[in-house]
Amino acid sequence: MRIVMSGASGMIGTALSEQLTAEGNEVIRLVRRPAESAFEWTWDPDKGELDETVLDGADAVVNLSGAGIGDRPWTKRRIKVLTESRIRPTQTLTNAMRRLSTPPGTFISQSASGFYGASRDGVLREDAAQGTGVLGHLTFEWERMARTSPSAVRVVTPRTGVVLSTSGGALGPLLPLLKLGLGGPFGNGRQYWPWITLADEARALAYLITGNLEGPVNVCAPQSADVNTIVAELAKAFHRPAFLRVPGPALKLVLGGLADELIMANQRMEPARLQEAGFHWLHPSLPDAMAWLRQEMSS
């Protein structure tokens, strides 16, 4: 397959590119700088500029563009960056597909568990209603823009949760603290995080490219876990204590809305559609994930 990908240099994009290439696919990476090889193509999503020639003959388009959600506090300016860095690339890609007489058959446009809002009771499957807050609104518009693709295109919006990896993501700032024995739960620790390993994230996205699912798909592990359990398993995996709990008020003071909607968010998400489709996880449980993380750290 020939696959065009935006956001290919990010943590998920790098893992997915390696996964797809290992499976024998050709991956064309969209870059903002001058292209340096036949496997790169220059675009400017801020200006809405993309020569649709790159999409002509492609089997699928994967859209992973977007500034880091948890990289810094959410000022008004930062929220604007988070929104525009997702909406503009998505719009640029859908506009380019509409200019083709035969567009790619599949469009995988990343979304996030933030669609469900900050604090929801019960199990969240793909038919759950949109939540409130910054992320609820942002992801709704992100998915809406993806659906402006031509009607012949199968559009999938993977709602990804917390990606566990030694190379960054949610564990980026936490792993060094855990190694020092300073890491601990956030708030009361009873909030559920929909987690998945980076390896399974890449495999799930590759599965969605070749499958027949359409619309929103929850991308997380089948075993749900609260923050207390996740941090305890991490501490056990790295043979360190994790007793320094970070109180909710302190998080809110430092991080503002980011604390409520990301760190303290309660989202017991279930990957119902992936399970029904028969997707196989390499790391379906936290012990499996911890064993993989230890192996990654030692390699």
C-alpha positions as CSV (number, residue, x, y, z in Angstrom):
1,M,0.0,0.0,0.0
2,R,1.0,3.6,-0.6
3,I,0.2,5.7,2.5
4,V,0.6,9.5,2.9
5,M,1.2,10.6,6.5
6,S,1.2,13.9,8.4
7,G,2.8,14.1,11.8
8,A,5.2,11.3,10.9
9,S,8.0,12.7,13.0
10,G,6.1,12.6,16.3
11,M,6.2,9.7,18.8
12,I,3.1,7.9,17.4
13,G,4.0,8.8,13.8
14,T,7.5,7.4,14.1
15,A,6.2,4.1,15.5
16,L,3.5,3.8,12.9
17,S,5.9,4.6,10.1
18,E,8.2,1.8,11.3
19,Q,5.2,-0.5,11.6
20,L,3.9,0.1,8.2
21,T,7.3,0.0,6.5
22,A,8.1,-3.3,8.2
23,E,4.9,-4.7,6.7
24,G,6.1,-3.7,3.2
25,N,4.1,-0.5,2.7
26,E,5.4,2.7,1.2
27,V,5.1,5.7,3.5
28,I,5.2,9.2,2.2
29,R,5.8,11.7,5.0
30,L,4.4,15.2,4.7
31,V,7.0,17.7,6.0
32,R,7.0,21.5,6.4
33,R,10.7,21.9,5.3
34,P,12.1,21.1,1.8
35,A,11.7,17.4,1.0
36,E,15.0,15.5,1.3
37,S,14.0,12.2,-0.3
38,A,11.4,10.5,-2.5
39,F,9.5,9.5,0.6
40,E,8.9,13.1,1.7
41,W,6.6,15.8,0.4
42,T,6.6,19.4,1.4
43,W,3.3,21.1,2.5
44,D,2.2,24.2,4.5
45,P,-1.0,23.3,6.4
46,D,-1.0,26.8,8.1
47,K,-1.6,28.3,4.7
48,G,-3.7,25.4,3.5
49,E,-1.2,24.5,0.8
50,L,-0.8,20.9,-0.4
51,D,-0.2,19.8,-4.0
52,E,-2.9,17.0,-4.3
53,T,-0.6,15.1,-6.6
54,V,0.9,13.4,-3.6
55,L,-2.4,11.9,-2.8
56,D,-3.1,10.7,-6.3
57,G,-2.8,6.9,-6.3
58,A,-2.4,6.7,-2.5
59,D,-4.4,3.9,-0.8
60,A,-4.7,5.8,2.5
61,V,-4.0,9.1,4.3
62,V,-3.0,9.2,8.0
63,N,-3.4,12.5,9.8
64,L,-1.4,12.7,13.1
65,S,-0.8,16.4,13.1
66,G,-1.2,18.4,16.3
67,A,0.8,20.3,18.9
68,G,1.4,18.4,22.2
69,I,-1.7,18.6,24.5
70,G,0.2,18.3,27.7
71,D,3.4,20.1,26.8
72,R,2.6,23.3,28.7
73,P,-0.2,25.1,30.6
74,W,-3.3,26.0,28.7
75,T,-3.3,29.8,28.2
76,K,-5.7,31.2,25.6
77,R,-2.9,31.4,23.2
78,R,-1.9,27.8,23.8
79,I,-5.5,26.6,23.3
80,K,-5.6,28.4,20.0
81,V,-2.4,26.6,18.9
82,L,-3.7,23.3,20.0
83,T,-6.9,23.8,18.0
84,E,-5.4,25.3,14.8
85,S,-2.6,22.7,14.7
86,R,-5.3,20.1,14.3
87,I,-8.0,21.7,12.4
88,R,-5.9,23.4,9.7
89,P,-3.9,20.2,8.6
90,T,-7.1,18.2,8.6
91,Q,-8.9,20.8,6.4
92,T,-5.9,21.0,4.1
93,L,-5.9,17.2,3.6
94,T,-9.7,16.9,3.1
95,N,-9.6,19.9,0.6
96,A,-6.8,18.2,-1.3
97,M,-8.7,14.9,-1.5
98,R,-11.8,16.7,-2.8
99,R,-9.8,18.0,-5.7
100,L,-9.0,14.5,-6.9
101,S,-11.3,12.6,-9.2
102,T,-10.3,9.4,-7.4
103,P,-9.3,10.2,-3.8
104,P,-7.6,7.7,-1.5
105,G,-10.0,5.0,-0.1
106,T,-9.2,5.6,3.6
107,F,-8.6,8.6,5.8
108,I,-7.3,7.9,9.4
109,S,-7.6,11.2,11.2
110,Q,-6.4,11.0,14.8
111,S,-8.7,12.1,17.6
112,A,-8.5,11.7,21.4
113,S,-10.2,10.4,24.5
114,G,-10.8,14.0,25.4
115,F,-13.9,13.8,23.2
116,Y,-15.7,12.4,26.2
117,G,-14.8,15.3,28.5
118,A,-13.0,15.5,31.8
119,S,-15.1,13.5,34.2
120,R,-17.6,10.9,33.1
121,D,-19.3,8.1,35.1
122,G,-19.6,4.6,33.7
123,V,-17.9,2.9,30.7
124,L,-17.4,5.0,27.7
125,R,-18.0,3.3,24.4
126,E,-17.9,4.9,21.0
127,D,-21.6,5.8,21.1
128,A,-21.2,7.9,24.3
129,A,-22.1,11.6,23.9
130,Q,-19.5,14.3,23.5
131,G,-18.2,15.8,26.7
132,T,-17.7,19.4,27.7
133,G,-14.6,21.5,28.1
134,V,-11.7,22.5,25.9
135,L,-10.9,19.0,24.7
136,G,-14.5,18.0,24.2
137,H,-15.0,20.9,21.8
138,L,-11.6,20.6,20.1
139,T,-12.0,16.9,19.3
140,F,-15.6,17.4,18.1
141,E,-14.4,20.0,15.6
142,W,-11.4,17.9,14.7
143,E,-13.6,14.9,13.9
144,R,-16.1,17.0,12.1
145,M,-13.4,18.4,9.8
146,A,-12.2,14.9,9.0
147,R,-15.7,14.0,7.9
148,T,-15.6,16.7,5.2
149,S,-13.6,14.2,3.1
150,P,-15.2,13.1,-0.2
151,S,-18.2,10.7,0.4
152,A,-16.2,7.8,-1.2
153,V,-13.5,8.0,1.5
154,R,-13.8,5.7,4.5
155,V,-13.1,8.1,7.5
156,V,-11.8,6.7,10.8
157,T,-11.3,8.9,13.8
158,P,-9.3,6.9,16.4
159,R,-9.9,8.3,19.9
160,T,-6.5,7.5,21.5
161,G,-6.0,7.5,25.3
162,V,-2.7,7.7,27.3
163,V,0.1,6.2,25.3
164,L,2.7,4.4,27.4
165,S,6.2,4.7,26.0
166,T,9.7,5.2,27.2
167,S,10.3,7.7,24.4
168,G,7.9,10.4,25.6
169,G,4.1,10.8,25.8
170,A,2.4,10.8,29.1
171,L,5.2,8.9,30.8
172,G,7.9,11.3,29.6
173,P,8.0,13.5,32.8
174,L,6.9,10.6,35.1
175,L,9.5,7.9,34.4
176,P,12.5,10.0,35.7
177,L,10.6,10.7,39.0
178,L,9.7,7.0,39.4
179,K,13.3,6.0,38.9
180,L,14.2,8.3,41.8
181,G,11.4,6.9,43.9
182,L,9.6,10.3,43.8
183,G,6.7,9.5,41.5
184,G,3.2,9.1,42.8
185,P,-0.5,9.3,41.9
186,F,-2.1,12.5,40.8
187,G,-5.0,13.7,43.0
188,N,-6.8,10.9,44.7
189,G,-5.7,8.5,42.0
190,R,-9.2,7.0,41.5
191,Q,-9.6,8.5,38.1
192,Y,-9.5,6.1,35.1
193,W,-6.9,6.6,32.4
194,P,-7.6,4.9,29.1
195,W,-4.0,3.6,28.4
196,I,-2.3,1.7,25.6
197,T,1.3,0.9,24.8
198,L,3.0,2.7,21.9
199,A,3.5,-0.7,20.2
200,D,-0.2,-1.5,20.3
201,E,-1.1,2.1,19.3
202,A,0.9,1.7,16.1
203,R,-0.6,-1.8,15.5
204,A,-4.1,-0.5,16.1
205,L,-3.7,2.3,13.6
206,A,-2.2,0.0,11.0
207,Y,-5.1,-2.4,11.6
208,L,-7.6,0.5,11.0
209,I,-5.9,1.4,7.7
210,T,-6.5,-2.1,6.3
211,G,-9.8,-2.9,8.1
212,N,-13.3,-1.9,7.4
213,L,-14.2,0.0,10.5
214,E,-15.5,3.6,10.0
215,G,-16.2,6.5,12.2
216,P,-15.0,6.9,15.9
217,V,-12.9,4.0,17.3
218,N,-11.7,3.9,20.9
219,V,-8.0,3.1,20.9
220,C,-6.9,1.8,24.3
221,A,-6.2,-1.5,26.1
222,P,-9.1,-3.7,27.0
223,Q,-8.1,-3.7,30.7
224,S,-9.2,-0.5,32.4
225,A,-7.2,0.9,35.3
226,D,-7.2,3.9,37.6
227,V,-4.2,6.1,38.2
228,N,-3.4,4.5,41.6
229,T,-3.1,1.1,39.8
230,I,-1.1,2.4,36.9
231,V,1.4,4.2,39.1
232,A,1.7,1.2,41.4
233,E,2.4,-1.1,38.5
234,L,5.0,1.4,37.1
235,A,6.7,1.6,40.5
236,K,6.8,-2.2,40.8
237,A,8.1,-2.6,37.3
238,F,11.1,-0.3,38.0
239,H,11.5,-1.5,41.6
240,R,10.9,1.9,43.1
241,P,8.5,3.3,45.7
242,A,5.7,5.6,44.5
243,F,4.3,7.3,47.6
244,L,4.6,11.0,46.9
245,R,1.0,11.8,46.0
246,V,0.5,15.1,44.1
247,P,-2.7,16.7,45.5
248,G,-5.3,17.9,43.0
249,P,-5.3,21.6,44.2
250,A,-1.5,21.8,43.6
251,L,-2.0,20.4,40.1
252,K,-4.7,22.9,39.3
253,L,-2.6,25.8,40.7
254,V,0.3,24.9,38.4
255,L,-1.5,23.6,35.3
256,G,-4.9,25.2,35.4
257,G,-7.4,23.6,33.0
258,L,-4.8,21.1,31.8
259,A,-5.0,19.4,35.3
260,D,-8.8,19.0,35.2
261,E,-9.1,17.8,31.6
262,L,-6.0,15.7,31.3
263,I,-4.2,14.8,34.5
264,M,-7.4,14.5,36.7
265,A,-9.7,13.4,33.9
266,N,-11.8,10.3,34.6
267,Q,-12.4,8.3,31.4
268,R,-13.2,4.7,31.7
269,M,-13.0,4.1,27.9
270,E,-13.7,0.7,26.4
271,P,-12.3,-0.3,22.9
272,A,-15.6,-1.9,22.0
273,R,-15.3,-1.7,18.2
274,L,-11.7,-2.9,18.1
275,Q,-12.7,-5.9,20.3
276,E,-15.8,-6.7,18.1
277,A,-13.6,-6.5,15.0
278,G,-11.2,-9.1,16.5
279,F,-8.1,-6.9,17.0
280,H,-5.4,-8.6,19.0
281,W,-3.4,-6.6,21.6
282,L,0.2,-7.5,22.4
283,H,-0.2,-5.9,25.8
284,P,-3.8,-6.2,26.9
285,S,-3.1,-6.0,30.6
286,L,-0.9,-3.7,32.8
287,P,1.6,-6.4,33.7
288,D,2.1,-7.1,30.0
289,A,2.6,-3.4,29.4
290,M,5.1,-3.1,32.3
291,A,7.1,-6.0,31.0
292,W,7.3,-4.4,27.6
293,L,8.4,-1.0,29.1
294,R,11.1,-2.7,31.1
295,Q,12.4,-4.4,28.0
296,E,12.3,-1.1,26.1
297,M,14.2,0.6,28.9
298,S,16.9,-2.0,28.8
299,S,17.4,-2.2,25.1
